[in-house]
Amino acid sequence: MQQISLNAREQANGIAQIMSAMTEINGGIQQTATHIRQTKEGTQQLNETAQKLNRLV
């Protein structure tokens, strides 16, 4: 019984570590998505500016 209890605690600790790592990964994914969105917006603005400059030339 003690061995089963120990194994269950170890599994619970392992699951907690996995959940923590998944939370960190999720945070990183969200930051990456935000940066991609910002890059896309910046690229669109640069493209619009380039088109305006091209029309002026």
LOTI-462605 format. One line per 2 residues: number of its first residue (from 1); for each residue x, y, z of C-alpha. Coordinates in nm, 3 decimals, m for minus. Example, Ala and Ser with C-alpha at 12.3 -4.5 7.8 and 13.67 -1.06 7.14 Angstrom:
1	1.230/m0.450/0.780  1.367/m0.106/0.714;
This chain:
1	0.000/0.000/0.000  0.281/0.242/0.084;
3	0.441/0.185/m0.256  0.110/0.253/m0.433;
5	0.064/0.571/m0.230  0.419/0.684/m0.312;
7	0.366/0.612/m0.682  0.039/0.807/m0.680;
9	0.210/1.107/m0.518  0.493/1.093/m0.770;
11	0.243/1.081/m1.056  0.053/1.375/m0.908;
13	0.378/1.573/m0.883  0.465/1.481/m1.241;
15	0.122/1.593/m1.362  0.158/1.921/m1.174;
17	0.495/1.982/m1.342  0.346/1.904/m1.684;
19	0.058/2.143/m1.621  0.299/2.417/m1.516;
21	0.509/2.364/m1.828  0.198/2.371/m2.047;
23	0.092/2.699/m1.888  0.433/2.849/m1.964;
25	0.419/2.721/m2.322  0.073/2.869/m2.364;
27	0.201/3.206/m2.242  0.484/3.189/m2.494;
29	0.242/3.102/m2.773  0.021/3.397/m2.684;
31	0.320/3.632/m2.685  0.431/3.497/m3.022;
33	0.081/3.546/m3.164  0.080/3.905/m3.037;
35	0.420/3.973/m3.196  0.306/3.820/m3.524;
37	m0.004/4.041/m3.523  0.208/4.349/m3.451;
39	0.452/4.257/m3.728  0.165/4.208/m3.970;
41	0.020/4.548/m3.881  0.360/4.715/m3.917;
43	0.415/4.548/m4.253  0.074/4.663/m4.375;
45	0.150/5.020/m4.268  0.486/5.012/m4.444;
47	0.320/4.874/m4.756  0.058/5.151/m4.752;
49	0.329/5.414/m4.706  0.533/5.266/m4.991;
51	0.227/5.272/m5.218  0.161/5.639/m5.131;
53	0.523/5.727/m5.201  0.509/5.536/m5.527;
55	0.203/5.734/m5.637  0.383/6.061/m5.557;
57	0.684/5.971/m5.767;
